[in-house]
Amino acid sequence: MAGKITGPSFGSDNHAGIHPEVLKAIGEANVGYASAYGADPWTERLSALVKKVFGERTECFPVFNGTGANVAALSAVLKRYEGVICAEKSHIDVDEGGAPESIGGFKLLTIPTKDQKLTVSVIREKLTRRGDAHAVQPRVISITQSTELGTIYSCEEIHAISNFAHAEGLVLHMDGARIANAAASLQAGGSANEYLRACTTDVGVDLLSFGGTKNGLMGAEAVLDLTGKFATDLRFIQKQSMQLASKMRFCSAQLIAALENDLWRRNAEQANGMARLLESKIRGVPGVTIAQKVEANAVFAKLPKKIIPGLQAQFPFYVWEELPEVPGETPVSVVRLMCSFQTTESDVLALARAILST
Ligand SMILES: Cc1ncc(COP(=O)(O)O)c(C=O)c1O
């Protein structure tokens, strides 16, 4: 999907712009001089804020992008002979251009799943040949929240994985490129202020790649060491993996804007709400099948192949999976319809009308 996009895009939450409150925060940080590489007042304020949100032990490392966050977080833990258990076709497996392998230098120990979610039983099966010098040693379990299929892990599911990981001497990493969508959907903990912590620190996640860009920031994410145990290594790894911003105040100012005044939650709720609305409008339409549970900001649906190009011309979106044709049946593909903080009710209604009228 190259070039200028004219209609409302359901292609990616990255197709949305920057939230005005984030732009304002960048403008406000654009005053005078500030020390570089994180020794600035904004980064100091952010460090205190993440401790308040995620727990006192949390150490924060602002970075530029999600791939960098994942590779830096994982590299901070792994020795050269250790690997990462993750779902087959997870972002680190298939969408990071081999950065985990080439920049991080570590092996991914992938597990096939139906819905991109790992469970203790499938992870247990992967824990073989421990102590065998001929085999890569599992050291980290990496889960994605929300998953690439728009599904989410419940707090109980995460807790079960972290309990198992810790009992086995493993570390639990969460790729939280869309943690805001998941936390806003789960609404765990007693109050909105606790949502993020309740589904991460409180259920035993050790390292979190905290997503910002898909939630309305401009290329700002963070590695959060929720335990404080990896911080010494992360300081060096962040630089070595080219994720240490010199003008870090502009990354930090954005992350502050997301975490203060609940912007992360407002943006995520808008995106999630629009996905739910879209699902409700197209579920049951002849020829349309909802292919995954709609739990965050994505709707995966099977659509007749012949209507897809016409719809895409008005409302850009991706075909996720070309399904094999079945004789006597209408050929269908799975498409991904992604909502963002910028998606409006009228965008959704227009897309739903277009689907209905084809
Ligand atoms: C699950 C997941 N992790 C990480 C990322 C971050 O990738 P990027 O390096 O493009 O910011 C994405 C973006 O698509 C993603 O979907």
The ligand as an SDF file (V2000), in Angstrom:
LIG
                    3D

 16 16  0  0  0  0  0  0  0  0999 V2000
    3.0160   -6.9000   17.1490 C   0  0  0  0  0  0  0  0  0  0  0  0
    3.9490   -5.8400   16.6800 C   0  0  0  0  0  0  0  0  0  0  0  0
    5.1300   -5.6870   17.3000 N   0  0  0  0  0  0  0  0  0  0  0  0
    5.9650   -4.6930   16.9750 C   0  0  0  0  0  0  0  0  0  0  0  0
    5.6430   -3.8000   15.9740 C   0  0  0  0  0  0  0  0  0  0  0  0
    6.5410   -2.6320   15.7520 C   0  0  0  0  0  0  0  0  0  0  0  0
    7.1430   -2.5300   14.5830 O   0  0  0  0  0  0  0  0  0  0  0  0
    7.9220   -1.2450   14.0550 P   0  0  0  0  0  0  0  0  0  0  0  0
    9.3390   -1.5830   14.1530 O   0  0  0  0  0  0  0  0  0  0  0  0
    7.4300   -1.1260   12.6740 O   0  0  0  0  0  0  0  0  0  0  0  0
    7.5910   -0.0580   14.9110 O   0  0  0  0  0  0  0  0  0  0  0  0
    4.4630   -3.9730   15.2420 C   0  0  0  0  0  0  0  0  0  0  0  0
    4.1430   -3.0930   14.0980 C   0  0  0  0  0  0  0  0  0  0  0  0
    3.4980   -3.4270   13.1560 O   0  0  0  0  0  0  0  0  0  0  0  0
    3.5900   -5.0120   15.6130 C   0  0  0  0  0  0  0  0  0  0  0  0
    2.4200   -5.1940   14.9750 O   0  0  0  0  0  0  0  0  0  0  0  0
  1  2  1  0
  2  3  1  0
  2 15  2  0
  3  4  2  0
  4  5  1  0
  5  6  1  0
  5 12  2  0
  6  7  1  0
  7  8  1  0
  8  9  2  0
  8 10  1  0
  8 11  1  0
 12 13  1  0
 12 15  1  0
 13 14  2  0
 15 16  1  0
M  END
$$$$
